[in-house]
Amino acid sequence: MKPFPTFLGLCLLVGCAVGPDYRRPETAVPDQYRDRATNTPATQVGTSLTWSTLLTDTNLQQLLGRGLTNNYDLRIASARVLQARASLGIARSEYFPNIAAGGNLTTARVSQRGPSAPPNGVNPEFEYGGVALGMATYEVDLWGRIRRSNEAARARLLASEEGRTVVTQSVLAEIAATYFSLIELDAEREIAQQSYLNRTNSLRLVTVRENGGVASLQDVRQSEVLVHAAKSTQIDIERRRSQTENDLRLLLGLAPGEIPRGRLLADQTSPLEIPTGLPSDLLLNRPDIRQAEQQLIAANADVGQARAAYFPQITLTGNFGYQSLSLSDLFTSPARVWQFGPSVSLPLFTGGKIRAQNRLAEARFEEALAAYQKTVESAFRDVSNALVGYQKAREFEVDQLALTLARRDAARLADIRYVGGVTSYLELLYNEQESLSAELVLAQARRNILQSIVQLYRALGGGPL
């Protein structure tokens, strides 16, 4: 038995991948979410909701579907997935030999007066050619460098796919939040228009009263202030409304323009409770956590690749073909050429390059580990913030509704008292301003509830459309 093939076979059998095998880091998972509503069961696992179930406005659902098709960030994320898939294909190619075929045909003439002149009667012009099927290099993966390379490339592909899911959830949430801002501005515009109409009528009445000597010129000027203030508010709302439409169309991959509406702000509905699940489920539900873990796996595999550089590298090279000075004899047995042989290289002195590469890989692993741990902690923070935001938004809306109803009644009574001559126009002015402010804040409170539902659902990991 020849010693080298035996040694090589044993190496192939016992070869192992150097470097640490990946183990998921220990993370401190709380027993339950902070600020979880008392009526949300702690044992509820995950969520069966979809974005379509959560957001029942048909028009909004159509916008979400269009966003998934046209959004530029999603297209960028999809391109990154294709890049990672191609990189994995490149890494896998290292498992196989690099085989190439080639040939050449040369026509030459030597000098009949030079040192290598042919004998008299021999033609100084001649042709020769060659055809070869060659294996440039094939690395024997004794130390697992190629396996670690494929492990890293596979993890980066999975990370890019999770990254696309992260972008998808972000885009869906942003479209929904922007749409709710838009219909809230529609509600503000209606409130401002009604206020402008009421104040214009009031100015007309005060002017008549001033002409009749019942009201003062000061009342007229104060009424004019109310009219101009309502008009200014209306103009500002129109500005913000148009800009919000443009922002939403950009999310949909469209040029600036108008956005079709569905239900009014007051008619928007959503599930009263969103099942939060157990905190441990968050590690599986959140795509950003899964993405960070795949990036950590890739960094761990890179450490193995770097450590493999300390060990000998064995490559096999060879070629097979034909060479002949006569084309007619090119493919005959005497023209056949071939060679095959292994080569071994062991780094002895690299000026600290290999050691620095190992330190670089280990530092990148530590960075990925810290990023993973931060992502996990940030996920718990996001859920807690979203829970308290949702609960407090609902409580604020209830209180603001009561305040708005009181402001409406106070403005109505102040108008009656002013017309009856019981109070001054200053009291009516104050109550009108407070009533308008309360109406606008109530609209914003209702928008905040809808947006907090979206943020809570996204914080829990979201779901399909």
Secondary structure as UniProt FT lines:
FT   HELIX           3..14
FT   TURN            34..35
FT   TURN            38..39
FT   TURN            42..43
FT   HELIX           51..54
FT   HELIX           58..70
FT   HELIX           72..92
FT   HELIX           93..95
FT   STRAND          99..109
FT   TURN            115..116
FT   TURN            120..121
FT   STRAND          125..140
FT   HELIX           145..211
FT   TURN            212..213
FT   HELIX           217..251
FT   TURN            252..253
FT   HELIX           265..267
FT   HELIX           279..281
FT   HELIX           282..285
FT   HELIX           287..308
FT   TURN            309..310
FT   STRAND          313..324
FT   HELIX           327..329
FT   TURN            330..331
FT   HELIX           333..335
FT   STRAND          336..345
FT   TURN            351..352
FT   HELIX           353..419
FT   TURN            420..421
FT   HELIX           425..459
FT   TURN            460..461
//
